[in-house]
Amino acid sequence: MIEITTTQLYNGVSGFYWPMTRILGVFSSAPFLSNNSIPIRIRVALGFAITLLIAPSLPPFAEQDPMSYAGILILIQQFIIGVSIGFVLRIIFTGVELAGEMMSMSMGLGFATFFDPQSKGRSSSISQFLSLLLLQMFLACDLHLLLIDSLVGSFTSLPIGRGTMGAPGFQQLAYWGARIFSIGLQLSMPVVTALLITNMALGVLTRAAPQLNLFGIGFPLTLVVGYSMIYFILPYLTTPMLNMLNESMQMLRQITRVVP
């Protein structure tokens, strides 16, 4: 007769339960993996498959009852670590979306918004275009696979129940959030600057010829200038976007350093 002790049962359940929680935390916040177009059942099944593959190779961790107070704290800790890993890459996508919003507002396209299923809100057409462009680069460079590889490596650098991100890791994560504004300003600066010069020229023109209808010529002109600038700078956006994605992967390795 096969006998299973309570300790063996706890180890078997927690050895699968806690790693899957961290993995699902990444799937709930990381770009592409957290997209609402991917059904929840597919994400859970993918998380289950990854956990099933890596569970035998995970480093040993403390024996705890998964339903005890300490076990629930470990569960919450694993979910926070997973969400933080996905949040690092989400910052880049949010910054690019902010750049699109700034371009749209400068061009007068603040009314041209669409429903964004990811954020469940409204976003401009240019913002969605740049976000899809960045997502294609993210997938073309296999960074989604590198993200999963970093996630699996985090179980070694941050063992379950024995390692945590600590205050320095969360502080770096908070500082990393400021990159949203720097990315948005950096990518939108050429278009915003060109539109600022255009609006200044329109102001001088209206002052010199008051009979001109500013609203009749201003809006089409800003659209033409804005789209022309986007057309010209689009080939040069790949380099800064790739640099931002590489920077996010480096930040991901920094925040997952083990803190006893």
Backbone as CSV, one residue per row, in Angstrom:
resi,resn,N_x,N_y,N_z,CA_x,CA_y,CA_z,C_x,C_y,C_z
1,MET,0.850,-1.196,0.000,0.000,0.000,0.000,0.887,1.247,0.000
2,ILE,0.573,2.153,-0.873,1.357,3.384,-0.982,0.852,4.387,0.042
3,GLU,1.763,4.906,0.834,1.408,5.903,1.843,2.030,7.243,1.465
4,ILE,1.240,8.281,1.554,1.680,9.647,1.261,1.560,10.466,2.535
5,THR,2.667,10.982,2.983,2.655,11.782,4.202,2.132,13.182,3.910
6,THR,1.821,13.890,4.996,1.334,15.261,4.846,2.396,16.169,4.244
7,THR,3.657,15.956,4.626,4.747,16.775,4.086,4.896,16.556,2.588
8,GLN,4.810,15.309,2.144,4.902,15.028,0.709,3.736,15.647,-0.055
9,LEU,2.556,15.609,0.547,1.390,16.214,-0.104,1.555,17.725,-0.222
10,TYR,2.047,18.361,0.852,2.275,19.804,0.815,3.319,20.163,-0.242
11,ASN,4.386,19.374,-0.290,5.437,19.649,-1.270,4.926,19.479,-2.702
12,GLY,4.105,18.464,-2.913,3.580,18.247,-4.260,2.646,19.350,-4.713
13,VAL,1.786,19.806,-3.801,0.830,20.859,-4.155,1.528,22.200,-4.300
14,SER,2.351,22.557,-3.305,3.011,23.858,-3.348,4.062,23.924,-4.457
15,GLY,4.680,22.791,-4.802,5.670,22.790,-5.871,5.080,23.078,-7.234
16,PHE,3.799,22.967,-7.351,3.126,23.291,-8.609,2.271,24.550,-8.475
17,TYR,1.740,24.781,-7.295,0.790,25.871,-7.050,1.483,27.225,-7.068
18,TRP,2.598,27.359,-6.351,3.291,28.641,-6.252,3.993,29.044,-7.543
19,PRO,4.699,28.150,-8.242,5.293,28.577,-9.525,4.254,29.012,-10.546
20,MET,3.122,28.324,-10.590,2.089,28.693,-11.544,1.510,30.066,-11.220
21,THR,1.476,30.425,-9.944,0.977,31.745,-9.566,1.887,32.844,-10.108
22,ARG,3.201,32.651,-10.015,4.128,33.645,-10.568,3.984,33.737,-12.082
23,ILE,3.841,32.605,-12.736,3.717,32.588,-14.193,2.425,33.279,-14.628
24,LEU,1.329,33.004,-13.951,0.071,33.659,-14.301,0.109,35.150,-13.974
25,GLY,0.909,35.542,-12.991,1.087,36.969,-12.715,1.735,37.686,-13.892
26,VAL,2.715,37.009,-14.520,3.338,37.585,-15.728,2.324,37.645,-16.858
27,PHE,1.526,36.601,-17.005,0.547,36.557,-18.092,-0.565,37.586,-17.907
28,SER,-0.727,38.104,-16.716,-1.767,39.101,-16.473,-1.290,40.532,-16.685
29,SER,0.016,40.737,-16.886,0.523,42.111,-17.022,1.466,42.301,-18.196
30,ALA,2.081,41.251,-18.716,3.061,41.393,-19.791,2.371,41.695,-21.112
31,PRO,3.028,42.451,-21.986,2.455,42.715,-23.318,2.258,41.418,-24.097
32,PHE,1.289,41.419,-24.969,0.906,40.298,-25.829,0.320,39.138,-25.027
33,LEU,1.002,38.700,-23.986,0.499,37.568,-23.201,-0.738,37.936,-22.406
34,SER,-0.888,39.224,-22.065,-2.037,39.660,-21.284,-3.131,40.254,-22.159
35,ASN,-2.986,40.167,-23.475,-3.979,40.756,-24.368,-5.319,40.057,-24.192
36,ASN,-6.379,40.857,-24.169,-7.707,40.299,-23.951,-8.198,39.465,-25.124
37,SER,-7.530,39.589,-26.275,-7.918,38.748,-27.408,-7.527,37.284,-27.190
38,ILE,-6.605,37.039,-26.259,-6.232,35.665,-25.902,-7.156,35.208,-24.776
39,PRO,-7.960,34.189,-24.973,-8.895,33.755,-23.918,-8.160,33.366,-22.631
40,ILE,-8.853,33.566,-21.524,-8.261,33.254,-20.223,-7.924,31.775,-20.122
41,ARG,-8.754,30.931,-20.710,-8.488,29.491,-20.656,-7.192,29.136,-21.369
42,ILE,-6.905,29.845,-22.472,-5.655,29.588,-23.196,-4.464,30.020,-22.341
43,ARG,-4.574,31.173,-21.674,-3.472,31.651,-20.839,-3.238,30.730,-19.650
44,VAL,-4.329,30.275,-19.041,-4.189,29.353,-17.907,-3.583,28.032,-18.375
45,ALA,-4.014,27.543,-19.538,-3.464,26.290,-20.057,-1.979,26.436,-20.391
46,LEU,-1.596,27.596,-20.956,-0.187,27.823,-21.256,0.636,27.921,-19.976
47,GLY,0.104,28.611,-18.967,0.791,28.676,-17.681,0.914,27.309,-17.036
48,PHE,-0.131,26.500,-17.161,-0.092,25.135,-16.621,0.978,24.314,-17.322
49,ALA,1.083,24.447,-18.657,2.069,23.677,-19.414,3.490,24.088,-19.048
50,ILE,3.732,25.404,-18.926,5.072,25.874,-18.565,5.437,25.410,-17.157
51,THR,4.487,25.489,-16.243,4.745,25.032,-14.871,5.050,23.544,-14.843
52,LEU,4.325,22.788,-15.641,4.544,21.339,-15.683,5.940,21.004,-16.201
53,LEU,6.452,21.827,-17.107,7.775,21.575,-17.676,8.907,21.952,-16.720
54,ILE,8.743,23.063,-15.990,9.857,23.567,-15.177,9.786,23.111,-13.731
55,ALA,8.655,22.572,-13.288,8.506,22.209,-11.870,9.569,21.215,-11.399
56,PRO,9.923,20.184,-12.170,10.942,19.245,-11.662,12.324,19.859,-11.497
57,SER,12.623,20.936,-12.212,13.970,21.524,-12.164,14.065,22.731,-11.236
58,LEU,13.007,23.057,-10.528,13.038,24.221,-9.644,13.863,23.916,-8.402
59,PRO,14.546,24.932,-7.870,15.312,24.715,-6.629,14.369,24.415,-5.467
60,PRO,14.841,23.692,-4.464,13.973,23.364,-3.322,13.584,24.612,-2.545
61,PHE,12.424,24.553,-1.916,11.937,25.678,-1.127,11.375,25.162,0.186
62,ALA,11.045,26.102,1.058,10.613,25.742,2.408,9.297,24.970,2.371
63,GLU,9.187,24.034,3.288,7.964,23.235,3.381,6.926,24.018,4.172
64,GLN,5.844,24.358,3.514,4.779,25.124,4.126,3.435,24.578,3.650
65,ASP,2.461,24.680,4.539,1.095,24.338,4.158,0.580,25.423,3.203
66,PRO,0.167,25.095,1.969,-0.280,26.127,1.030,-1.467,26.935,1.531
67,MET,-2.268,26.368,2.425,-3.443,27.068,2.925,-3.205,27.742,4.267
68,SER,-1.988,27.690,4.776,-1.675,28.358,6.029,-1.416,29.848,5.777
69,TYR,-1.220,30.573,6.880,-0.964,32.007,6.757,0.333,32.258,6.001
70,ALA,1.378,31.501,6.326,2.659,31.660,5.622,2.536,31.250,4.157
71,GLY,1.754,30.202,3.880,1.580,29.764,2.501,0.845,30.789,1.659
72,ILE,-0.156,31.444,2.242,-0.885,32.480,1.507,0.009,33.689,1.252
73,LEU,0.870,34.023,2.216,1.809,35.132,2.003,2.775,34.823,0.866
74,ILE,3.244,33.570,0.801,4.120,33.186,-0.302,3.374,33.265,-1.637
75,LEU,2.101,32.874,-1.617,1.283,32.952,-2.828,1.168,34.398,-3.318
76,ILE,0.888,35.313,-2.402,0.785,36.729,-2.765,2.127,37.254,-3.254
77,GLN,3.200,36.828,-2.603,4.544,37.264,-3.010,4.857,36.818,-4.428
78,GLN,4.507,35.585,-4.776,4.784,35.085,-6.121,3.980,35.839,-7.174
79,PHE,2.754,36.168,-6.850,1.928,36.912,-7.802,2.476,38.322,-8.015
80,ILE,2.937,38.963,-6.945,3.502,40.310,-7.065,4.776,40.281,-7.904
81,ILE,5.615,39.275,-7.692,6.839,39.151,-8.496,6.486,38.973,-9.974
82,GLY,5.490,38.139,-10.261,5.093,37.918,-11.651,4.536,39.179,-12.303
83,VAL,3.678,39.896,-11.575,3.121,41.144,-12.111,4.225,42.169,-12.337
84,SER,5.197,42.231,-11.438,6.307,43.181,-11.584,7.141,42.878,-12.817
85,ILE,7.357,41.594,-13.105,8.130,41.221,-14.291,7.419,41.674,-15.565
86,GLY,6.115,41.457,-15.631,5.372,41.909,-16.798,5.227,43.415,-16.866
87,PHE,5.211,44.069,-15.692,5.049,45.521,-15.644,6.245,46.237,-16.258
88,VAL,7.424,45.634,-16.179,8.626,46.261,-16.732,8.468,46.475,-18.235
89,LEU,7.948,45.479,-18.934,7.739,45.623,-20.374,6.504,46.452,-20.688
90,ARG,5.516,46.413,-19.831,4.306,47.194,-20.051,4.610,48.687,-20.056
91,ILE,5.622,49.114,-19.311,5.993,50.531,-19.261,6.380,51.028,-20.650
92,ILE,7.128,50.221,-21.406,7.559,50.620,-22.744,6.347,50.824,-23.650
93,PHE,5.414,49.916,-23.614,4.228,50.028,-24.466,3.371,51.221,-24.062
94,THR,3.267,51.479,-22.777,2.498,52.635,-22.324,3.155,53.940,-22.755
95,GLY,4.493,53.995,-22.714,5.198,55.191,-23.167,4.991,55.441,-24.647
96,VAL,4.995,54.388,-25.460,4.755,54.541,-26.897,3.316,54.999,-27.145
97,GLU,2.373,54.466,-26.382,0.990,54.915,-26.515,0.848,56.384,-26.117
98,LEU,1.591,56.804,-25.099,1.563,58.213,-24.715,2.112,59.098,-25.831
99,ALA,3.161,58.636,-26.512,3.696,59.393,-27.643,2.642,59.552,-28.736
100,GLY,1.887,58.495,-29.009,0.819,58.596,-29.998,-0.273,59.560,-29.570
101,GLU,-0.601,59.587,-28.281,-1.602,60.521,-27.782,-1.138,61.970,-27.935
102,MET,0.141,62.220,-27.649,0.670,63.566,-27.790,0.677,64.008,-29.250
103,MET,1.017,63.094,-30.157,0.966,63.433,-31.585,-0.462,63.734,-32.013
104,SER,-1.402,62.926,-31.571,-2.793,63.109,-31.976,-3.352,64.434,-31.466
105,MET,-3.063,64.754,-30.213,-3.561,66.008,-29.654,-2.958,67.206,-30.376
106,SER,-1.691,67.129,-30.757,-1.058,68.237,-31.469,-1.623,68.400,-32.875
107,MET,-2.035,67.293,-33.490,-2.585,67.343,-34.841,-4.060,67.693,-34.853
108,GLY,-4.693,67.720,-33.694,-6.124,67.984,-33.641,-6.976,66.753,-33.814
109,LEU,-6.399,65.585,-33.596,-7.131,64.330,-33.735,-7.575,63.787,-32.387
110,GLY,-7.790,64.690,-31.429,-8.229,64.225,-30.119,-9.589,63.553,-30.160
111,PHE,-10.389,63.862,-31.182,-11.721,63.261,-31.300,-11.680,61.905,-31.991
112,ALA,-10.585,61.608,-32.719,-10.476,60.352,-33.478,-9.964,59.249,-32.562
113,THR,-10.835,58.756,-31.716,-10.462,57.724,-30.753,-11.224,56.436,-31.055
114,PHE,-10.623,55.336,-30.629,-11.214,54.010,-30.798,-11.182,53.295,-29.458
115,PHE,-12.024,52.287,-29.361,-12.042,51.488,-28.139,-10.839,50.569,-28.116
116,ASP,-10.076,50.640,-27.025,-8.895,49.796,-26.853,-9.270,48.624,-25.961
117,PRO,-9.318,47.393,-26.491,-9.710,46.257,-25.652,-8.700,45.934,-24.568
118,GLN,-7.439,46.379,-24.738,-6.424,46.083,-23.737,-6.646,46.899,-22.471
119,SER,-6.821,48.204,-22.616,-7.026,49.080,-21.464,-8.492,49.298,-21.143
120,LYS,-9.391,48.790,-22.024,-10.829,48.960,-21.859,-11.192,50.452,-21.800
121,GLY,-10.519,51.245,-22.586,-10.777,52.674,-22.650,-10.624,53.156,-24.080
122,ARG,-10.541,54.460,-24.218,-10.401,55.078,-25.522,-8.952,55.456,-25.773
123,SER,-8.491,55.237,-26.981,-7.148,55.636,-27.374,-7.190,56.135,-28.808
124,SER,-6.252,56.978,-29.160,-6.244,57.575,-30.485,-5.777,56.570,-31.528
125,SER,-6.048,56.894,-32.776,-5.667,56.001,-33.873,-4.150,55.905,-34.003
126,ILE,-3.445,57.035,-33.845,-1.987,57.010,-33.946,-1.384,56.229,-32.792
127,SER,-1.973,56.340,-31.618,-1.487,55.594,-30.460,-1.598,54.092,-30.696
128,GLN,-2.726,53.658,-31.245,-2.883,52.231,-31.528,-1.952,51.775,-32.644
129,PHE,-1.715,52.641,-33.618,-0.806,52.289,-34.711,0.613,52.072,-34.188
130,LEU,1.109,52.991,-33.350,2.456,52.846,-32.798,2.542,51.655,-31.859
131,SER,1.470,51.400,-31.113,1.462,50.248,-30.208,1.530,48.935,-30.988
132,LEU,0.803,48.846,-32.093,0.867,47.642,-32.922,2.234,47.499,-33.580
133,LEU,2.831,48.615,-33.956,4.175,48.568,-34.540,5.185,48.028,-33.528
134,LEU,5.098,48.515,-32.290,6.008,48.033,-31.250,5.746,46.563,-30.943
135,LEU,4.488,46.143,-30.964,4.164,44.741,-30.706,4.736,43.838,-31.797
136,GLN,4.693,44.274,-33.044,5.284,43.486,-34.116,6.791,43.360,-33.937
137,MET,7.453,44.446,-33.521,8.885,44.379,-33.264,9.172,43.455,-32.083
138,PHE,8.319,43.507,-31.075,8.471,42.657,-29.893,8.409,41.180,-30.265
139,LEU,7.486,40.826,-31.151,7.343,39.434,-31.561,8.402,39.035,-32.586
140,ALA,8.753,39.960,-33.506,9.733,39.643,-34.541,11.111,39.388,-33.952
141,CYS,11.441,40.065,-32.857,12.745,39.883,-32.204,12.734,38.755,-31.180
142,ASP,11.610,38.023,-31.090,11.482,36.888,-30.154,11.666,37.319,-28.706
143,LEU,11.271,38.546,-28.408,11.397,39.006,-27.027,10.357,38.358,-26.119
144,HIS,9.270,37.852,-26.681,8.303,37.127,-25.858,8.912,35.822,-25.353
145,LEU,9.763,35.203,-26.184,10.464,33.996,-25.730,11.533,34.346,-24.705
146,LEU,12.198,35.481,-24.908,13.199,35.923,-23.940,12.543,36.280,-22.613
147,LEU,11.317,36.800,-22.674,10.584,37.094,-21.446,10.293,35.815,-20.668
148,ILE,9.856,34.786,-21.365,9.590,33.508,-20.699,10.878,32.911,-20.142
149,ASP,11.981,33.069,-20.877,13.265,32.579,-20.385,13.685,33.322,-19.115
150,SER,13.482,34.638,-19.091,13.797,35.412,-17.881,12.879,35.023,-16.733
151,LEU,11.631,34.724,-17.055,10.697,34.281,-16.017,11.148,32.970,-15.399
152,VAL,11.554,32.022,-16.234,12.031,30.740,-15.707,13.311,30.943,-14.904
153,GLY,14.207,31.836,-15.378,15.434,32.110,-14.629,15.191,32.806,-13.310
154,SER,14.055,33.502,-13.190,13.767,34.193,-11.930,13.531,33.223,-10.775
155,PHE,13.161,31.974,-11.083,12.969,30.995,-10.014,14.303,30.584,-9.388
156,THR,15.399,30.821,-10.113,16.721,30.556,-9.558,17.253,31.772,-8.808
157,SER,17.079,32.964,-9.380,17.558,34.184,-8.717,16.654,34.594,-7.565
158,LEU,15.364,34.297,-7.673,14.404,34.595,-6.602,13.677,33.309,-6.242
159,PRO,14.303,32.434,-5.460,13.651,31.162,-5.119,12.347,31.384,-4.360
160,ILE,11.451,30.465,-4.517,10.152,30.575,-3.867,10.313,30.470,-2.360
161,GLY,9.825,31.460,-1.651,9.854,31.467,-0.192,11.180,31.880,0.408
162,ARG,12.233,32.034,-0.397,13.544,32.378,0.138,14.129,33.643,-0.476
163,GLY,13.541,34.153,-1.545,14.050,35.352,-2.197,12.923,36.307,-2.514
164,THR,13.176,37.569,-2.381,12.191,38.590,-2.675,12.860,39.761,-3.368
165,MET,12.084,40.564,-4.051,12.634,41.718,-4.754,13.182,42.746,-3.775
166,GLY,12.585,42.840,-2.599,13.072,43.772,-1.594,12.770,45.220,-1.943
167,ALA,13.099,46.111,-1.006,12.862,47.535,-1.218,13.634,48.098,-2.403
168,PRO,14.923,47.713,-2.606,15.636,48.253,-3.786,14.981,47.866,-5.108
169,GLY,14.467,46.639,-5.196,13.831,46.216,-6.437,12.569,47.005,-6.728
170,PHE,11.733,47.216,-5.709,10.512,47.992,-5.914,10.832,49.467,-6.156
171,GLN,11.917,49.952,-5.565,12.327,51.328,-5.823,12.775,51.494,-7.276
172,GLN,13.548,50.543,-7.786,13.927,50.587,-9.196,12.697,50.504,-10.101
173,LEU,11.720,49.710,-9.696,10.502,49.579,-10.487,9.723,50.893,-10.518
174,ALA,9.696,51.592,-9.380,9.005,52.884,-9.327,9.718,53.920,-10.193
175,TYR,11.050,53.939,-10.127,11.809,54.863,-10.973,11.637,54.507,-12.449
176,TRP,11.515,53.229,-12.727,11.334,52.794,-14.102,10.008,53.301,-14.670
177,GLY,9.027,53.503,-13.804,7.741,54.021,-14.254,7.838,55.413,-14.841
178,ALA,8.854,56.175,-14.431,9.038,57.515,-14.992,9.434,57.473,-16.461
179,ARG,9.849,56.316,-16.954,10.222,56.198,-18.362,9.027,56.398,-19.288
180,ILE,7.818,56.280,-18.759,6.640,56.502,-19.596,6.688,57.898,-20.213
181,PHE,6.981,58.891,-19.386,6.956,60.276,-19.850,8.162,60.591,-20.738
182,SER,9.314,60.040,-20.403,10.492,60.300,-21.233,10.358,59.644,-22.603
183,ILE,9.792,58.428,-22.645,9.583,57.755,-23.930,8.567,58.516,-24.773
184,GLY,7.463,58.920,-24.134,6.441,59.661,-24.873,6.973,60.961,-25.439
185,LEU,7.762,61.680,-24.653,8.323,62.950,-25.120,9.370,62.727,-26.201
186,GLN,10.199,61.701,-26.035,11.266,61.441,-27.001,10.718,61.069,-28.374
187,LEU,9.708,60.215,-28.422,9.178,59.754,-29.703,8.286,60.795,-30.377
188,SER,7.588,61.595,-29.590,6.657,62.567,-30.173,7.291,63.926,-30.446
189,MET,8.517,64.161,-29.986,9.129,65.474,-30.116,9.225,65.964,-31.560
190,PRO,9.660,65.148,-32.552,9.729,65.675,-33.927,8.379,66.160,-34.450
191,VAL,7.322,65.386,-34.211,5.999,65.761,-34.719,5.464,66.978,-33.967
192,VAL,5.607,66.973,-32.658,5.105,68.095,-31.862,5.842,69.386,-32.211
193,THR,7.155,69.302,-32.430,7.931,70.488,-32.787,7.514,71.036,-34.143
194,ALA,7.326,70.134,-35.125,6.894,70.579,-36.449,5.514,71.219,-36.398
195,LEU,4.612,70.663,-35.605,3.274,71.234,-35.488,3.294,72.549,-34.719
196,LEU,4.213,72.695,-33.769,4.341,73.961,-33.052,4.787,75.074,-34.002
197,ILE,5.761,74.756,-34.843,6.213,75.733,-35.846,5.078,76.065,-36.818
198,THR,4.303,75.035,-37.189,3.175,75.272,-38.097,2.136,76.187,-37.466
199,ASN,1.811,75.962,-36.204,0.825,76.809,-35.528,1.334,78.237,-35.358
200,MET,2.633,78.382,-35.109,3.201,79.729,-35.022,3.123,80.435,-36.374
201,ALA,3.386,79.700,-37.463,3.283,80.292,-38.799,1.842,80.671,-39.120
202,LEU,0.891,79.838,-38.710,-0.511,80.177,-38.921,-0.919,81.419,-38.136
203,GLY,-0.382,81.539,-36.907,-0.682,82.726,-36.118,-0.160,84.000,-36.764
204,VAL,1.055,83.942,-37.293,1.618,85.110,-37.989,0.818,85.408,-39.250
205,LEU,0.424,84.334,-39.990,-0.339,84.523,-41.216,-1.709,85.135,-40.930
206,THR,-2.342,84.691,-39.876,-3.647,85.234,-39.528,-3.535,86.693,-39.085
207,ARG,-2.451,86.984,-38.410,-2.231,88.366,-37.989,-1.991,89.286,-39.186
208,ALA,-1.274,88.755,-40.173,-0.978,89.571,-41.357,-2.187,89.681,-42.280
209,ALA,-3.000,88.638,-42.341,-4.195,88.663,-43.208,-5.393,88.207,-42.384
210,PRO,-6.023,89.126,-41.661,-7.147,88.735,-40.779,-8.334,88.148,-41.526
211,GLN,-8.464,88.405,-42.826,-9.609,87.896,-43.568,-9.541,86.387,-43.805
212,LEU,-8.359,85.789,-43.587,-8.225,84.336,-43.755,-8.981,83.602,-42.654
213,ASN,-9.609,82.509,-43.037,-10.335,81.673,-42.076,-9.351,80.692,-41.447
214,LEU,-8.965,80.962,-40.202,-7.980,80.120,-39.527,-8.474,78.690,-39.361
215,PHE,-9.748,78.534,-39.026,-10.287,77.189,-38.816,-10.460,76.444,-40.136
216,GLY,-10.580,77.175,-41.211,-10.740,76.523,-42.499,-9.447,75.974,-43.054
217,ILE,-8.331,76.647,-42.794,-7.048,76.204,-43.342,-6.135,75.593,-42.274
218,GLY,-6.398,75.917,-41.026,-5.506,75.445,-39.964,-5.589,73.952,-39.732
219,PHE,-6.808,73.416,-39.638,-6.974,71.995,-39.352,-6.439,71.114,-40.477
220,PRO,-6.786,71.357,-41.743,-6.184,70.519,-42.806,-4.671,70.632,-42.875
221,LEU,-4.145,71.835,-42.625,-2.698,72.009,-42.709,-1.978,71.245,-41.608
222,THR,-2.517,71.286,-40.389,-1.883,70.539,-39.299,-1.957,69.036,-39.533
223,LEU,-3.040,68.554,-40.142,-3.133,67.134,-40.473,-2.082,66.740,-41.505
224,VAL,-1.928,67.565,-42.536,-0.949,67.266,-43.578,0.463,67.256,-43.003
225,VAL,0.778,68.269,-42.188,2.115,68.347,-41.593,2.345,67.183,-40.628
226,GLY,1.345,66.867,-39.825,1.489,65.784,-38.855,1.699,64.432,-39.509
227,TYR,0.865,64.102,-40.479,1.023,62.816,-41.161,2.307,62.766,-41.980
228,SER,2.712,63.890,-42.549,3.969,63.916,-43.296,5.157,63.653,-42.374
229,MET,5.143,64.252,-41.198,6.229,64.025,-40.244,6.257,62.576,-39.770
230,ILE,5.078,61.992,-39.525,5.035,60.581,-39.125,5.578,59.697,-40.239
231,TYR,5.263,60.046,-41.484,5.762,59.270,-42.627,7.284,59.332,-42.711
232,PHE,7.852,60.507,-42.458,9.295,60.666,-42.590,10.064,60.056,-41.416
233,ILE,9.502,60.135,-40.200,10.239,59.641,-39.032,9.984,58.166,-38.764
234,LEU,9.002,57.567,-39.448,8.657,56.174,-39.159,9.840,55.221,-39.342
235,PRO,10.651,55.340,-40.401,11.805,54.418,-40.512,12.839,54.592,-39.408
236,TYR,12.855,55.760,-38.769,13.859,56.019,-37.739,13.350,55.687,-36.333
237,LEU,12.118,55.225,-36.223,11.572,54.876,-34.908,11.998,53.482,-34.464
238,THR,12.455,52.661,-35.389,12.794,51.281,-35.025,13.976,51.222,-34.060
239,THR,14.981,52.066,-34.296,16.166,52.027,-33.437,15.852,52.408,-31.996
240,PRO,15.189,53.554,-31.738,14.878,53.858,-30.330,13.921,52.860,-29.695
241,MET,13.000,52.304,-30.467,12.083,51.315,-29.902,12.826,50.046,-29.509
242,LEU,13.747,49.595,-30.361,14.540,48.413,-30.022,15.432,48.673,-28.814
243,ASN,15.988,49.872,-28.735,16.813,50.222,-27.566,15.974,50.215,-26.291
244,MET,14.746,50.698,-26.380,13.871,50.701,-25.208,13.511,49.280,-24.781
245,LEU,13.258,48.414,-25.747,12.952,47.025,-25.412,14.160,46.324,-24.786
246,ASN,15.349,46.582,-25.323,16.560,46.004,-24.725,16.794,46.559,-23.322
247,GLU,16.518,47.836,-23.147,16.661,48.437,-21.813,15.697,47.825,-20.824
248,SER,14.498,47.501,-21.296,13.516,46.879,-20.398,13.957,45.475,-19.993
249,MET,14.598,44.736,-20.902,15.092,43.407,-20.547,16.235,43.504,-19.534
250,GLN,17.072,44.519,-19.656,18.132,44.721,-18.666,17.542,45.083,-17.302
251,MET,16.517,45.932,-17.300,15.855,46.273,-16.039,15.194,45.048,-15.432
252,LEU,14.678,44.169,-16.286,14.061,42.942,-15.791,15.060,42.080,-15.046
253,ARG,16.284,42.015,-15.548,17.326,41.236,-14.866,17.745,41.912,-13.569
254,GLN,17.703,43.225,-13.511,18.110,43.932,-12.296,17.120,43.731,-11.153
255,ILE,15.834,43.827,-11.445,14.851,43.736,-10.367,14.678,42.308,-9.871
256,THR,15.118,41.315,-10.650,14.969,39.922,-10.218,16.227,39.389,-9.547
257,ARG,17.104,40.274,-9.183,18.278,39.819,-8.418,17.825,39.369,-7.035
258,VAL,18.449,38.315,-6.558,18.018,37.731,-5.300,18.358,38.653,-4.145
259,VAL,17.386,38.804,-3.233,17.575,39.545,-2.003,17.181,38.628,-0.852
260,PRO,18.132,38.120,-0.059,17.810,37.164,0.973,16.838,37.760,1.990
